[in-house]
Amino acid sequence: MSRPLLPSGRRHGLPFVVPDDWTPEQALAVFELLDDLLAIVTDHYGAQLHELLREQRSSAAGARTRERDPPF
């Protein structure tokens, strides 16, 4: 059985488990930290990330189309 995909699509790397005994306040603190990190990275790299994601998605879509095309 394969491990579930993360939003990034990665299957390998260090496993990370969120403890199930966090308080709502602890979960909120982590959520806010990640939200702040996302905002900072997006502010700094937003245009570059957008372009890279566009390229990756168009390449993946093209590959899927080529796989379905008959070989003649």
C-alpha positions, 0 to 999 in steps of 0.5 A: 500500500502506498503512502498518501500523497501530500499536497506537494505530491511527494511520497518520500521524505521525513515523516511528520505526524501531528500529535493528536493531543494538541490543544486547539490553541496549539493547533492555531499557533501552528496554523498561524505560523504556517500562514505567516510563512506562506505569506512571506514566501508568496510576497517574496517569490510569488511571481516566480512560483506562479510561473514555475507552477504554470510551467509544471502544470502545462508540461504535465498536461501535455504529457498526459495528452501525448500518452493518450494520442495514438502513435500514428 
